[in-house]
Amino acid sequence: MAGHSKFKNIMHRKGAQDKKRSGMFSKLSREITVAAKMGLPDPDMNPRLRAAVNAAKAQSMPKDNIQRAIDKASKGDTENYEEIRYEGFGPGGVSLIIEALTDNRNRTATNVRTAVSKNGGNLGTAGSVSHGFDRVGLITYPASVGDAEKVFEAALEAGAEDVTSTEDGHEIWTEQGALHEVSKALEPVLGEAEGAKLAWRPQTMVSVEEGDAATLFKLIDALDDDDDVQTVWGNYEVSDEVMEKLG
């Protein structure tokens, strides 16, 4: 459980809080519908759906919206979403993994390729960068649940692999197959998590300088504005000094 990673996905990056709420709710609704369709429509019996509902609650998504997204899964006329992963490179040699949920593979591929190429990057083939990442579970909690020591002790007891605590919150890492088991074990101590999902954790980080960082964030924002893109993972590391310069 030793070691700390400065890794942040797009959901935790500074400035991500000003994302358009409607776009965020659209992504959350899509994940809820897909999770409900793949398993039972009861969050207590469907770990992926439970995680999706908890993530929606953490973003103050109205209960009616959450229920509509669950109900949508039981209707035969809903879109058939498929999960797609794109891999490629951004400015400064950064590796990116882009996860999408889409009902139109061609549209999503075109949009993702355009966003990447217009902002100093290029897409690679499947497996071109994922070999440099570990597939793990990631559970997130706000800083308000307790200090680093409390969260570390709870995570250790629950069977987690690693913990990263910053002023922004806590990231608890698990083995891929232990995500929901650890998440459930944490609830009596820390409450419901803000998020619990499978993640891509980079094995090594790439330090990005000011010029490349500005272009990289433009690229990530362009991808994040696409309703089909759910999450962008990267192995970039930007210093506080550079972040301050970028505002």
N, C-alpha and C positions, 0 to 999 in steps of 0.2 A: 504493500500500500504506500510505499515511499515514493517521493518525487511529485513534482507539480508541473503541469502543462499550462502554458499561456494560450493554448488553443481555444479559439472561439468560433462557433459557427455563426451564420448570418443572424440568427435570432438574438445573439448576445452582443453583437458588435455595437459600438457607440453610434448613436444616430438611428439605430433600427427602430427605436420607439416611435419615431414620427411616421412610420409606415401608414399608408391609408388603411383605415379600419375596415372598410368594405372589402378591400382585397384580402386582408388578413382573415376576415370571417369567411370569405369564399374558399380559401385554402383549408381552413379548419373544418368547414362543412363537408368539403370533398373527402377529407381524411376520415371523418366520422361515418359518412355514407359507405365508403369502401370497407372500412373496418366492420360495420354492421352487416354488410352484404357477405363478407368472407366468413363470418361466424354468426353467433347468436346475437339478436338485437338487444340483449341485456348486458349492460356494462359490467355487472357483477360476475357474469359467466364468460365474458369475452375480454381478455386482457388488453388486446390492441384497442378495442372500442373504449374501454375504461381510460386508457392513457389519452386517447383522442378527446374524450369528453373533459377530462381533467385539464388538458391543455387549453381547451376552449373556455372553460370556467376561469382559468388563470388570466385570460385576456378579456374577461368581463363580457363574454358572448352571452346574449340573453337565452334563458332556458327554452323559450319557444323556438328559437333558431336551432338549438341543439336537438330538440325533439323532432323538428321537421326533417333535419338531416338524417336522423335515425329512421324515421318513418319512410323516408324516400327509398331506403334500401329494400323495403318489402314490396314496393310497387314494381310491376313488370316493365314499365315504360321508362325506367331510368337509364341514364347513359352507362355504357360499359367502360369503366375506367381501367386502364392498365398502368402498371408501374414500370417506368423506364429510367435507366441510369445513363447519363452521358459523362464522359471523362475527357479532360483536356488540360490546357495550360493557359494561364493568365499572364499579365505583365510581370516582369522580374523573375520569370521561370517558376512561378507558383503553380502547383498542381491543384486542380479543381475537380470535385465530383458533384454532379448536378442531378438531383433526384426529382422526378416529375410524376404526376398522376394525370393521365390524359385520356380523352375519348377520341382524339384524332392525332395519331402518331406523326403523320406528315406535317401537320400544322406546328406541333410542338418542336419537331426536329428543325424545321426552318427557322422558327423564332429563336430557339436556343443558339443555333449556328450563327444567325445574324447578330445577336447580342454579343456573342463571344468575339466574332471577327471584327466587329466595329469598335471594340474596346481593347485592342492589343492582345487578343488571345487566339487560340485555335483549338478545335476539337481533335481528339485522338480516337483511336480505336478502343473497343472494349478491353479493359485490362491494362491500358497504357499507363495509368497512374494509380489505380487501386492497389497494386502490389506494394505501394509505399504507405498504405494505410492499414490499420487493424479494424476489423468489424467487431464492434463492441456495443454494449448497452450504455445509454446515457440518461441519468435521472437528474433533473434540475429543481432546485429549491431557491426561493428568494432569501436574501441575507437576513430577513426578519425572523426566520425560524430559529436562529441561534448562532452562536459563535462557531469558529472553525473547529474547536476542540469537541464541542457537543456533536456537531455533524459528523466529524471523523469517527468518534466513538460509536455513534449509531450506525454508520456505514460499515464499520469493521464488524460489529455484532450481526449485521444483516447479511454479511458475506460479500460485500463489494470488493473491488480490486484496487481502487484508487479514488482519491478525493482532491478536487481543486477548489479552494475557497478564495474569493476576492470580495472587494466591497460591493460588487454587482450581484453576488449570490454564490451558490454552491453547485458544483458539478460533481456528480457521483458516478463513477465508471464501474461497469460490471462485465463479466463474461457475456458473450452474445446470448447464450442459452439461459442465463440467470436473470435477465432484465426484469421480468415480471415478478419473479420470486423475491428478488431483493426489494423491488418497489413496494410490494405488499408488506414485507417485513418492516419497512421504514415508516409506514403510515401510523402505527400506534405511537411512535416517538416524535415524528416530525410533521405528521399530517399528510394530506394529499399533496403529491408533487405537482409542480408547475408543468413538468413535461417528463415523459418516459418513452424513449424511442431508441431504435437501433441507430448507431452513429458510425461515421468513418473517422477514426482518430489517426492523425498522421504520425509516422514513426520518427520523422525528422522535420524540423521547421525551417522555413526560408525567410530570412530577414528582408523586408521590403523597404526601400528608400522612398523619399517623399514623392518624386515624380511618378514612379511606378505605382505607389500606394493610391494616389489620386485616381489614376486610370483603373486600377483594380477595383476600387470602391464603386466607380461608375459602372463597371462591368457587373459587379454583384447586384447593384441597385437595379440595373436593367433586367437582369434575370429574375430578381425578386418581384418586379412589377408584372411579370408574366403569371397569370392565374394558374397555368399548368405546372409551374415550378414550385415544388414544396420546400426543398431545402438545398442550400449550397454549402458544401464542405470544402475547406481548403487548408493547406499547410503553411499559410502566411503568418508572419509575426511582424507587427508594426509597433515601433517604440512609442512610448508616451510623448516623447518630444516631437516625433513626426505627426502624431495624432493632433497635438496642439497646434502645429503649423497648418494642418489641414482644416482646423476648426471643427 
